[in-house]
Amino acid sequence: MYRYLSAILALFVLTAPTSAGTLPYILGVQIHHGTWVERPIYFVLPTVKALLRFAFSSFRDDVGWAYFEDGRPLALTRRLGALARVLNGTKGASRPLLILTNGKPDFNNGALPTTDAARAGFADFAERAMGEIAPYDPIVEIWNEWNLGTGTRSKRPGNPEDYVQLVKATYPRLKAAFPGSTFLVGALATDLDPIPFLKREWVWLGRAIELGLLDNGDGLSVHLYNVCRPRHERRPSEQIRRMEALVELLDAAKPGANYPFYVTEVGWPEMMKGCGFTEDEQISFSGQFLLWATKFPSLKGVWLYELKDSGVDPDNLEHHFGLLDFHYRPKPYFCGVSEARTILDGARFVDERVGPGAQVALSFDRSGDAVSAIWLAIAGDPVPFTVPDGAKARFLCETATFKEGEQVLLRERPLIVSSGFGAFFAPMPTKAEADD
């Protein structure tokens, strides 16, 4: 079975697109050349090769304040030299999303910049950093996961009042100096209700919006994890529900604006210690999410966390988010992302239908071909589905093809139904071919 799956993956990788095509939103991936500067866990040449080979239209990484700013010129090519080499190696092929983040010891002992002096220092850094990264046409985030205290020594969560003050000190300067660039605010980690039994949505964000957050950015970025939630909540349906609530909040704050938002982190790590996902869930849930997210016209981008495993410790969940393993080899999980992307290339979302037995059916127009993706949003008894006349069907990352009139038992793995089936799926080997 492992040999068979390996052969499928190998064939898919060899036939993967060499360009990102036209997707409903930017599809990118997280890397870590600007984060792990002192102890690298990513390596420049393999990263560049992977970004180009697998045609990610964007990658996301940090431009750390403390690493960038030490009083000497050409800061990006010194301690952030690995990131600079990736930027140069992918220029014109993969657009960077760069995060201006990380506390600097000169201010608040490296804690969140919450004083007037620290905010002014950060804004100075942000403008200087933009001067070096602007030639790469980046999308830029102002800080990362402020609400968790990420990027600081203390890891003490930050409040919305201080974050909005930082944004107000930074965004107007950046926009005035670089009017053609896109600056995102938020980079918000999971926004849990501080009073859990009330189960309110986006409480931290709601307060930040009241304080003027959306008036000081070109878009909102959020992170959507449910890695360690109870099993029944660890599904894309839960993430889509949160996105629906997010859009309602944005529409209420900015009526008629279709305020753009970006999911700058989402991922499905391997199962361990009661968290994470099985291999089947990784493929099924990544495919579901990427297909389902097209229903939001104001969604402008999704960045998967992350390109490759950041370590090899079998007991460390943080080491196992990668689409590729630590040595840059594709994992089965990668197939779910790749095939979903291939389906979405040139596709336009048409509608969403919900049927009995927790069925979800999405319809797309793909260059005149009607394409459907159908699955069960909740694990349960399989539900029968008959392939319509003139169509064929195949489950994501599986070999068996179903012809018109055949009955298929639906499950969580998306079933792709299309009359133009062969146009967007690479040919799959037979079992005999895979065993050779």
FENZI-V669822 format. One line per field, one symbol per residue. burial: I if it has 9 or more other ideal C-beta (glycine too) atoms within 8 Angstrom, else O. A space follows every 50 residues. Layout:
burial=???
This chain:
burial=OOOIIOIIIOIIIOOIOOOOOOIOIIIIIIIIIIOIIOOOOIOIOOIIII IIOIIIIIIIIIIIIIIIIOOOOOIIOIOIIIIIIIIOIIOOOIIIIIII IIIIOOIIOIIIIIOOOIIIIIIOIIIIIIOIIIOIOIIIIIIIIIIIII IIOOOOOIOIOIIIIIIIIIIOIIIOOOOOIOIIIIIIIOIOIOOOOOOO IIIIIIIIIOIIIIOIIOIIIIIIIIIOOOOOOIIIIIIIOIIOIIIOII IOOOOOOOIIIIIIIIIIIIOIOOIIIOIOIIIIIIIIIIIIIIOIOIII IIIIIIIIIIIOOOOOIOIIIIIIIIOIOIIIIIIIIIIIIIIIIOIOIO OIIOOOIOIIIIIIIIOOIIIIIIIIIOOOOOIOIOIOOOIIIIIIIOIO OIOIOIOIOIIIIIIIIIOIIOOIIOOOIOOOOIOO
